[in-house]
Amino acid sequence: MNTKHVTDKAERKSLKRAARKKRPPLAPRAADVARGSQKRKVKKMAKGQRKR
């Protein structure tokens, strides 16, 4: 929903809410997909000398 042309904050909010209500519901997550699968994975820190 592009609301850049709307200057009034309250009006823009109502337009966005209406658009959100109108769109089809999101499909449920597949059983084999983990909840945080899209999250960036943290690399292991180097062992040995402490990082101060």
C-alpha positions as CSV (number, residue, x, y, z in Angstrom):
1,M,0.0,0.0,0.0
2,N,1.6,3.2,-1.1
3,T,0.5,6.1,1.1
4,K,3.2,8.6,0.2
5,H,0.7,11.0,-1.4
6,V,-1.4,11.2,1.9
7,T,-0.1,14.0,4.2
8,D,-2.5,13.6,7.1
9,K,-1.2,11.0,9.6
10,A,-4.7,9.8,10.8
11,E,-6.0,9.4,7.2
12,R,-2.9,7.5,6.2
13,K,-3.3,5.2,9.2
14,S,-6.9,4.5,8.4
15,L,-6.0,3.7,4.8
16,K,-3.3,1.3,5.8
17,R,-5.6,-0.5,8.3
18,A,-8.3,-0.8,5.6
19,A,-5.8,-2.3,3.2
20,R,-4.5,-4.7,5.9
21,K,-8.1,-5.9,6.6
22,K,-8.8,-6.3,2.9
23,R,-5.9,-8.5,2.0
24,P,-6.2,-12.3,2.1
25,P,-5.1,-14.0,5.3
26,L,-1.5,-15.3,5.4
27,A,-0.9,-19.0,4.7
28,P,0.1,-21.0,7.8
29,R,3.8,-21.9,8.1
30,A,4.7,-25.4,6.7
31,A,5.4,-28.0,9.4
32,D,9.0,-28.5,8.3
33,V,10.0,-24.8,8.4
34,A,11.5,-23.6,11.6
35,R,10.2,-20.3,13.2
36,G,13.5,-18.5,12.9
37,S,14.6,-20.0,9.6
38,Q,15.0,-16.6,7.9
39,K,17.0,-15.2,10.8
40,R,20.7,-14.4,10.3
41,K,22.8,-17.1,11.9
42,V,25.6,-16.0,14.3
43,K,29.0,-17.2,13.5
44,K,31.0,-19.0,16.3
45,M,33.5,-16.7,17.9
46,A,37.1,-17.7,17.9
47,K,38.2,-19.7,20.9
48,G,41.5,-18.9,22.7
49,Q,42.5,-15.4,23.6
50,R,39.6,-13.5,25.3
51,K,38.1,-10.6,23.5
52,R,38.3,-7.7,25.9
